[in-house]
Amino acid sequence: MRKLKLPGASIYKDNNGASACWRVRLGKSFTGGAPVKKSFRSYRDASDWLRDQEKARTEHGRGAFLMSDAQVAEAQDAFTRLADATKRTGQKLSLSAAVTFFLRHGAPQGGRKTVREAINTWLLEKAQNTDTRHGVQAVLNRFSGKFGDRPINEIMVRDCQRFIDESGVSANSKVHYARDISTVFEWATKPGRQWLHDNPWLHVTLPKKSPVKIGILTPTDAGKLLTAAAAQPKTPLLGSLVLGLFAGLRTAERARIDWAALRLTGARPFVEIKAEWAKTSARRTVELCPAAVEWLNLVLNREGKVNPANYEGRFAALCAAAEVKYPKNGMRHSFASYRFAVLRDAAAVAADLGHDNLRTLKRHYVDAVAPDAASEFFSLSPEARLGADAMRPTEMTAVA
């Protein structure tokens, strides 16, 4: 039999008694790396194997010799399974793409965290504001109740889509659910965490939000509330009412603010909303119109918190006594609408409201009221509502 000769490879007989065999040696010039040795019982087996190696080198280059036989067999099995999947799906699948997908979704750089662990960590780090925590925790708890024990990197788009589709809430609530949960997932992808590679919520199909009609107090109803509050002994609700109507403070902001944050004297009276009081954790100031200052000067006790104890119950009773049907967030909506009608400056009004963009303002408040109604609203002074006697000095001087 003619011996096979290839550059960088050799076949030789090893005469070692009963264990004599034929050996093949592939040198560095053949493999491009470390030498490879293999033993066979016959010369034919040895030469057949060498021919296979030459064929592999021709087809795949020297990289074919970097894998062991077990690795080659595993790769061949993977190729077979990918080929079957390609036939089933009609989508061409590669081994490289399969490995990339696994490394992204099965072995995240930051390690593995369950959905519950990720949510709890986010709440501790990002939801220090009570309003934020109250607003999102119910939604996050609902999602955690369904997926809490699963690694967050294993949550797929189909899981998120099914959760939204089966939530049983309105279209607007579905959008809010997705927004709140997506915030946590997006946060979990960032450096320092990287508990998942991609945020699956970015690919969820959501319904269109239905237009939300806001409730705005007419100047007449706003005047009724101010008059009723000023008539109460010690005027406990008047301060909060004025800050809601004429400065647009949120309900929670009015619950936290104290009288020391108001400056009622000087050329530009204003109220300061500190970062720890604001929903967005950003400090802002809102200039107070003359009518607001006049109403605030009627408040007898201007120390400590602006809101009295049991504010909600007292305010509900005030609305009933004034015969005013109060819309949800009516004071803030009214201020924003009337303020824009006067200024016609979206950025300025957004700053007064503590918004970091103009979307909400443009959606709800632009051209929501007529300019003459806005003029009437900001002219609701105590003298106009109560007469000249209402302007008598109070028991305290104005807050400096």
N, C-alpha and C positions, 0 to 999 in steps of 0.2 A: 504494500500500500504506500502510495506516495505521501510523504509527510507534508503537512500543511505548514507553510511559513508565512508569517506576517510580521512587519516591522514592529518592534517593541514588545512582541509576544513570543513565548517559547513553550514547546511541549517536550517533556522528557520523562523517562521511566525512572522510577525510584525503586531500586531493587533492595528491599528491606525484608528479606525472608518471606514469611507467610503473608505479610501485609504489603507486598509489592503492589505498586499502583502507577498510574500515569498522572503526572501533575502538569497543570497549566499555570504559567506565570505571566501576568500582564504588567509590564513595567510602567514607569512614570510617563514615558513618552507615548504610551498607548492610552492610558487612563487620563492623563493630564493632572493627576493627583497622586495619591498613595498607591503603591503596587497592590495588585489583587492576586491571590493564590487560590487554587481549587484543585481537588483530587478526584480522580475517576478510576473505575475498575478497568476500563479498556481504552485503547487509543482512539477508537471510533467515538466513544462518548466524549472524550476530551476534545477531539477536533470538532465535533458537532457543536459543543458548547462555545468553543473559540469562534466558530463561524457566526453563531448567534450574537456574540459580543461585538464582532466586527460590524454586523448588520445594525445592531443597536447604536453603535458609535456613528455609523453613516447616517442613520435616520434622526438621531436625537443629540448627536455631539457627545463630547466627553462627560457632560453632566449625567449621562446614564450610569456612570460608574460611581457617582456620589451616593447612590441609594443601595441599601442592602436588598437581598432577594425578597425579604419580608416586606420592605417598603415598596418594592416594585409590584409585588402581588397586591398590596393594599391599594396602590394607585390604579392598577388594572381593574380591581373590583369597583373603585370609585367611578372610573370612566364608564364601566358597564351600567352602573346604576344611574348615572347622569344621562346616558344615552336612552335608557328606558323612560326617564322623566321627560326628556325632550320629546319623545314620541307621544307621551300622554298629553303634554301641555302645548306642544307646538312651539315652545319657547326654547331657543338654543341655550343650553346651560354649560358652563365651563367649570372645571375643577377650581381654577383660581377664583372665580366669582363665588363659588360655594364656600371656599375657605374665608374669603373676605367677609361674606355675610355672617358666618359663624363668629369670627373675631369681633365684628361690630356688635352683634346681638347676644352672643353667648359668653364672651369673655371681655367685658367692658374694662377700660383702663383703670377706672377708679375702684374696681372690685364690685362685689354683688351686694345690693341692698334690696330689701323687699319694698313693695309699694307703701306699706304702713310705716316702715322706718324712714323712707324718704319724705313722706308727708309730715311725720312728726318732727323731723329735723327742720323742714321748711317752716313749719309753724313756729318753732322756737327761734329761728334765725330771722325770718322775714315778716312774721305777722305779729309784731309787738303791739301795733295799734289795735285797740280793742274793737273798733268798728270793722277793720279788715278781718280780724279773726272771727268775729261773729258772722260776717257776711259770707265767708268761704268755708268755714269749718263744717257746716252741715253738708255741703256738697262733697267736700273731701272725705268726710266720714262715710258718706253713702258709697263713694267709689272704693274706699278702703274696705268697707264691709264685703264687697264683692271680690276684690282682687288683692286685699291686703297682704296675704301670705305669699303671693307670687313675686319673684324678682322683677324689679321695675324694668330691667332690660329685656324681659321676655313678653312685655305687653305690646301687642301688635296693633296695627290700624284696625283690624277687624274686631278686636276686643273693645276698642274705644268706640267704634261705630255702633256696635251692638248695645253698648251701655247707653249711648245717647238715644238710639232708636227705641229702646225698651224702657226709657226713663219715665214715660207717662206724664211728662210735664208739657207746658206750652212751648211754642216755637221760640219765644223770647227766652224762656228759662233754659231751653236746650243750648242756646247760644251762650248764655251765662255759665252754664255748667262746663261746657267745653273750654271757655276762656279761663275759668278758675283752675281747672285741673291741668290744662295746658301750661299754665304759669309754673306749676310745680315741676312738670316734666322738662320744660325748657331750662329751668334753673338747675335741674339734675344733670344736664348735659355739659354744663360749663366747667372750665378748669378748676381744679380743687375738689371736684366731685366726680364727674364723668362716669356716673353709674349706668349710663346708657349712651349710645352713639347718636341716635336721632330721636327727635320728638315725634311720636306717631300721631299726636293730635293735630299736627299741621296738615295732615292728609285726610282728616275726617270731613265728610260731607254734612253740612249743617243747613237747616231750613232758613229761609229769609225771615228776619225779624219783622214782626208786625209793628206798624207805627204806634207809639205810645203817646196818648194824649195827656198832656200835663194839665194840672188844675191851677188856675190863676185867680187870685182874689181881685174882685173889682175894687176900685177906689172906695166905693160906698161900703162894701163889706169890711175892707181894711180899716176904714174910719170907725165903723161900729165896734170892732175889736179894740181899737185904741181907746175909744171913749169908755167902753166897759172896763178895761183894765185900769184906766186912770181913776175911775170911780170907786175902785175897791179900796177898802181900808189898808193903808200902808203900801198900796200899789205893788204887790209881790210879783205880778206877772208882767208889768209894763216894760221893764228893762229887757227881758228876753224877747218880748214881742217886737220891740223897736229894733233890736239887733237882727231879728229874722226878717222883718219887713224892709228895713232901710239899709242893711249891710249884707243880707243874704247868707248869714251864718247857718251852717247845717245844724240839725237838731242836736247831734252829739257835741258839736263845738260849743253850742250855747249851754249845754249841760256842764261843760268843763271850765268855761271862761270865768274869770272873776273881775270885779269892778276895777282893779288896779290896771287892767289892760286897756281902759278907756281914757282918752284925752279929750275932754269936752271944751277946753279953752284954747285960745290961740287962733292963728289965721287958718289953720287946717285941722279941725277936730277929726279924730280917727279912732278906730278900734284895732288893736293888735291881736292877731290870732297866732299864738306861739306854735312852734313845730309840734310840741307834744299834745296840743289840742286838736290839730288839723288832721283830717282824714288822710291826706297825702304826706303827712309828716314834714310839710314845708311851711315855714313862717310866711305870713302875709299881713298886710294892713289894708283896711278899707276906709276910705274917707267918709265921714258922716255928713249928711246934708243938714241944713239949718233946722228943718222940721224934726229930724231925729234928735238933735241936741236939745231942742226945746222939750220934747217928750221925756228924754232922759233926765232933764233937770227937774221933772215933776216927781221922780222916784225918791221916796223918803229915805230908804236905807240903801246906801251905795257902798257897802262893805262886804267882803267875802264873795261867795259865789253869786252870779247873776240869777241863776235859776233857783227858785225856792224848793223846799222838799215837796215831794208828791206833785211835781210839775205837771205830769201827764193828766192826772185826775183833775187838777185845778184848771188846766187849759181846756179840757173837755167841758167842764162846767161853765167856763167863760164863754165858749162858743155857743152853748145852749142858751145862756142868758142873753147873749147878743143876737140870737136867732141867725147865726151864720153857719152854713154848712161848709166845714173846713175841708178842702181837698188835701190829699197826701202831699207833704212837703210844699204846701201852698205858699208859705212865706218866702222861701228861697226861690221858687219858680216865679213868684210875683216880682221880687226884686230884680232877678235876672232879665225878665221880659221888659219891665219898665225902664230899667237901667240902659238896656241896649237901645230902646226907642229914643232915649234922650241923647246918648253918646254916639250911636252908630259906629262904635269902635269895638269890634269883636275881641281883639287882643286885650283891651283894657278891661272889658267886662269879665273875660275869662280869668284874668289876674285877680279881680275882686272875688270871684267865686272859688279860686284855688284850683282851677283846671289846668292841666299841663298840655292841653291841646284845645283846638277849637271845634272838635266834632260834636260834642254834646250841645254846645251853645248854638251852633248852626242848625242842628237837628231840631231843637226845641224852642229857642228863644228869639231867633231873628224874625222880625215882623210879626211877633205873636200878639202885640197890642198896638193900638193907635197912638201916635205922638201926643194927642190932646189928653188921652187917658193917662199917659205917663206923667204929663205935666200936673194933672189933677192929683195923681198918687203922691208925688213928691212935695205937693203943697198941703198935705194933710197935717197942718200944724195944730197944736193945742188951742190956739186962739180961734182958728177956723172951726174947730169942732166943739170947743167948750165955752168960748167967749173970752173976753179980756181978763176976767177974774182968774182964769186958769194960769195966767202968767205971773201970779204972785210968787214971791220968793219962797223956796222950800225951806225945810228945817235944816238942810245942809247946804254948804256951798258946792258949786260944781266940782266934779272930779278934776284935779289938776293934771 
